[in-house]
Amino acid sequence: MRRDLRLRYHSSVLGYLWTLIEPLLLAGAYYFVFTILRGTTEPMYPLLVLSGVLIWSMFTKTVRFAVNSLVKNASLLQQVHFPHATLIVSKCGANYIITFMSMLVLIPFMIMYEISVTWRIVYVAYGLLMSGVLAAAIGFLLAPANVRYRDIDHLVGFLTRVGFFLTPIMYTIAYIPQKYLAWYLFGNPMAVNITIVRSGILGEPLMITPTAALISAASTFALLWFGLLVYSRYQNKAVKYL
């Protein structure tokens, strides 16, 4: 984790300030396009979009690295014996720290919209945790296969780009027709996680039912268990092809 954090902004003049500058620039761009140009009437729209972008960015960066963890560290794996899963876990931890730092940019928006911090802020930590677990689960599942079939990396890149539009980042789940909402949340755990984070930031009750949250958590941990099973079985075989 220390290595990832150190290398992330190596030789950068502003260093860790980029964890604040980048999301602020994104928030400004989204505000200009969707509020000024498009005239969106969604209350607190910049805050909602920025929170969604931060969580989705952490998720996609972790997934892409996790899937390529064996390929990108081929020389290290061939020289040093250590648990290969450490690569994915450390990256996930580093992304947690960077995302927490980036979320400091939400504070001015919360002040502007007069949002008070309540005990529901724990929802933010929960949503972040589940997003990281989901990303790691996908990485464990696909990393060994990606060594043999590099098409998987291209497929994951495509799916994460498509997922940006299918996940409530630029909008909220209020736009999903009620008759499809249950299936939508079941098929998209990230929609659940982002919605939970937004509830915590706004200090409001969950925007989804507890049942939907439990089903999402259960499916995420089931995927993690299956991913670890596949990873432990095929990781050593996969390394032979590096």
C-alpha positions in Angstrom: 0.0 0.0 0.0 2.8 2.4 0.8 4.5 1.6 -2.5 1.3 2.3 -4.4 0.6 5.5 -2.6 4.2 6.7 -3.1 4.3 5.8 -6.8 0.9 7.3 -7.6 2.1 10.8 -7.5 5.9 10.2 -7.9 7.7 13.3 -9.3 4.5 15.3 -9.0 4.8 18.9 -7.7 1.3 18.9 -6.2 1.5 15.3 -4.9 -1.4 14.3 -2.9 -3.2 17.5 -3.6 -4.3 15.9 -6.8 -6.7 13.7 -4.8 -8.6 16.9 -4.2 -7.9 18.8 -7.4 -9.1 16.0 -9.7 -12.6 15.5 -8.2 -13.1 19.3 -7.9 -12.3 19.7 -11.6 -14.7 16.9 -12.4 -17.4 18.5 -10.3 -16.9 21.8 -12.1 -17.2 20.1 -15.5 -20.4 18.2 -14.5 -21.9 21.3 -12.9 -21.3 23.3 -16.1 -22.7 20.6 -18.5 -25.7 19.3 -16.5 -26.7 22.3 -14.4 -25.8 25.4 -16.5 -26.2 23.9 -20.0 -28.8 21.2 -19.5 -30.6 22.9 -16.7 -31.0 19.9 -14.4 -33.4 20.7 -11.5 -32.2 17.8 -9.3 -31.5 19.2 -5.8 -27.8 19.1 -4.7 -27.0 17.7 -8.1 -23.2 18.5 -8.0 -22.9 16.7 -4.7 -24.8 13.6 -5.8 -22.8 13.4 -9.0 -19.4 13.9 -7.4 -20.1 11.3 -4.7 -21.1 8.8 -7.4 -18.0 9.6 -9.6 -15.6 9.1 -6.6 -17.0 5.7 -5.7 -17.2 4.5 -9.3 -13.6 5.7 -10.0 -12.3 3.7 -7.0 -14.2 0.6 -8.1 -13.1 0.7 -11.8 -9.4 1.5 -10.9 -9.3 -1.4 -8.5 -11.0 -3.8 -10.9 -8.7 -3.0 -13.8 -5.6 -3.4 -11.6 -6.9 -6.6 -10.0 -7.6 -8.2 -13.3 -4.1 -7.3 -14.5 -2.3 -8.0 -11.2 -0.5 -11.1 -12.4 0.3 -9.8 -15.8 1.6 -6.4 -14.7 3.8 -7.9 -11.9 5.2 -10.8 -14.0 8.9 -10.1 -13.2 8.2 -9.7 -9.5 6.2 -12.9 -9.3 9.0 -14.8 -11.0 11.7 -13.5 -8.7 10.1 -13.4 -5.2 7.8 -15.9 -3.5 4.9 -14.3 -1.7 1.1 -14.6 -1.6 -0.1 -13.3 -5.0 -3.4 -12.2 -3.5 -1.3 -9.5 -1.7 -1.2 -7.5 -4.9 -4.9 -7.2 -5.1 -5.5 -6.5 -1.4 -2.8 -3.8 -1.3 -4.1 -2.0 -4.3 -7.6 -2.1 -2.9 -6.3 -0.6 0.4 -4.4 2.1 -1.4 -7.5 3.1 -3.4 -9.5 3.2 -0.1 -7.1 5.8 1.3 -7.0 7.9 -1.8 -10.8 7.9 -2.1 -11.2 8.9 1.5 -8.8 11.8 0.9 -10.7 12.7 -2.3 -14.0 12.8 -0.5 -12.8 15.8 1.6 -13.9 17.8 -1.5 -17.5 16.9 -0.5 -17.3 19.0 2.7 -17.7 22.4 1.0 -20.7 21.2 -0.9 -22.3 19.8 2.3 -21.7 23.2 4.0 -23.2 25.0 0.9 -26.3 22.8 1.0 -26.5 23.0 4.9 -26.1 19.3 5.3 -25.3 18.2 8.9 -23.2 15.1 9.6 -25.3 12.4 11.4 -24.7 8.9 12.5 -25.7 7.8 9.0 -22.2 8.8 7.9 -21.3 5.2 8.6 -23.2 4.4 5.4 -20.4 6.0 3.5 -17.8 3.6 5.0 -20.0 0.7 4.3 -20.6 1.6 0.7 -16.9 2.1 0.1 -16.1 -1.2 1.8 -18.6 -3.1 -0.3 -17.4 -1.5 -3.5 -13.8 -2.5 -2.7 -14.9 -6.1 -1.9 -16.8 -6.3 -5.1 -13.8 -5.0 -7.1 -11.5 -7.5 -5.4 -13.9 -10.4 -6.0 -14.0 -9.6 -9.7 -10.2 -9.4 -9.8 -9.7 -12.7 -8.0 -12.1 -14.4 -10.4 -10.6 -13.1 -13.6 -6.9 -12.5 -13.0 -5.8 -16.1 -13.6 -7.8 -16.3 -16.9 -6.4 -12.9 -18.0 -2.9 -14.4 -18.1 -3.9 -16.8 -20.9 -6.6 -14.7 -22.6 -5.7 -11.0 -22.6 -9.1 -10.3 -24.2 -10.5 -10.3 -20.7 -8.8 -7.0 -19.9 -10.3 -5.4 -23.0 -13.7 -6.8 -22.1 -13.5 -5.5 -18.5 -12.5 -2.1 -19.8 -15.5 -2.0 -22.1 -17.9 -3.2 -19.4 -16.7 -0.6 -16.9 -17.3 2.1 -19.5 -20.8 0.8 -20.2 -21.4 0.4 -16.5 -20.8 4.1 -15.9 -24.0 4.8 -17.8 -26.0 1.9 -16.4 -25.1 2.8 -12.8 -26.8 5.8 -11.0 -23.8 8.1 -11.2 -25.1 11.0 -13.4 -28.6 10.3 -12.0 -30.3 8.7 -9.0 -32.3 5.5 -8.6 -35.4 7.8 -8.5 -35.2 7.7 -12.3 -35.5 3.9 -12.4 -39.1 2.7 -13.0 -40.4 1.1 -9.8 -41.4 -2.1 -11.5 -37.8 -2.6 -12.6 -36.1 -1.3 -9.5 -35.7 -4.6 -7.7 -34.2 -6.4 -10.7 -32.0 -3.4 -11.4 -30.5 -3.3 -7.9 -30.1 -7.1 -7.9 -28.1 -7.0 -11.2 -26.0 -4.0 -10.3 -24.5 -4.1 -6.8 -22.6 -0.8 -7.5 -26.0 0.9 -7.8 -26.7 -0.3 -4.3 -23.3 0.8 -2.9 -23.4 4.3 -4.5 -27.0 4.9 -3.3 -26.0 3.9 0.2 -23.1 6.3 0.2 -25.4 9.1 -0.9 -27.8 8.3 1.9 -24.9 8.6 4.4 -23.7 11.9 2.9 -27.1 13.4 2.9 -27.9 12.0 6.4 -31.1 10.5 5.2 -32.7 7.1 5.6 -31.6 4.5 3.0 -33.0 5.2 -0.4 -33.3 1.5 -0.9 -34.9 -1.2 1.2 -32.8 -3.1 3.7 -33.7 -6.3 1.8 -32.0 -5.0 -1.3 -28.9 -4.0 0.7 -28.7 -7.5 2.3 -29.2 -9.3 -1.0 -26.4 -7.1 -2.6 -24.0 -7.8 0.3 -24.8 -11.5 0.2 -24.2 -11.7 -3.5 -21.0 -9.7 -3.2 -19.5 -12.0 -0.6 -20.6 -15.0 -2.5 -18.7 -13.7 -5.5 -15.7 -13.0 -3.3 -15.8 -16.6 -2.0 -16.1 -18.0 -5.5 -13.4 -15.7 -6.8 -10.9 -16.7 -4.0 -11.7 -20.4 -4.7 -10.9 -19.9 -8.4 -7.8 -17.7 -7.7 -6.3 -20.2 -5.2 -6.8 -23.1 -7.6 -5.4 -21.5 -10.8 -3.0 -18.7 -9.8 0.1 -21.0 -9.8 -0.9 -22.5 -13.1 -1.4 -19.1 -14.6 2.0 -17.8 -13.5 3.6 -20.5 -15.6 2.3 -18.6 -18.7 3.8 -15.3 -17.8 
